[in-house]
Amino acid sequence: MKVNKTNAARLLDKAKIVYELIPYQVDESDLAATHVAEQLGENIEQVFKTLVLRGDKTGIFVCVIPGNREVNLKSAAKISGNKNAEMIAMKELLPTTGYIRGGCSPIGMKKHFPTYFHHTCLNFDYIYVSAGIRGIQIKIDPKDLTSYVSAEIGDIVMS
């Protein structure tokens, strides 16, 4: 099956970063990362979701966390230099990032936003993140990805 390159994939090519594009069957009624992991036949802890938040001091920032976890808003605020943080409204996602829900990638947003990955990403040889559209994931070494997006690593999920 031929998979068309996404903008995120082209950016990785330009940076000479090794990755694979992995297609999966989209279910419009279930955009959850757990569904993606099932489709890929992978451990949900290796399928990361990209969340966009707004801090009260710094504005927009990005958290990338395992698909079966919830972001800890207090921890996310603290690591990003904010007192408070909240998820942005769904209607803001496309104009802010250039991506839609279920296809939001930490790679190639409209602007570079401070990005924070949950520390468990480093437990794996590879993780999955959205390739920027629904139906395609990027399989990539988390060290390469976090370095490329200049991410900080921290504990940003609910325990």
Order of alpha helices (4+ residues) and beta strands (2+ residues): alpha-beta-alpha-beta-beta-alpha-beta-alpha-beta-beta-beta-alpha-beta
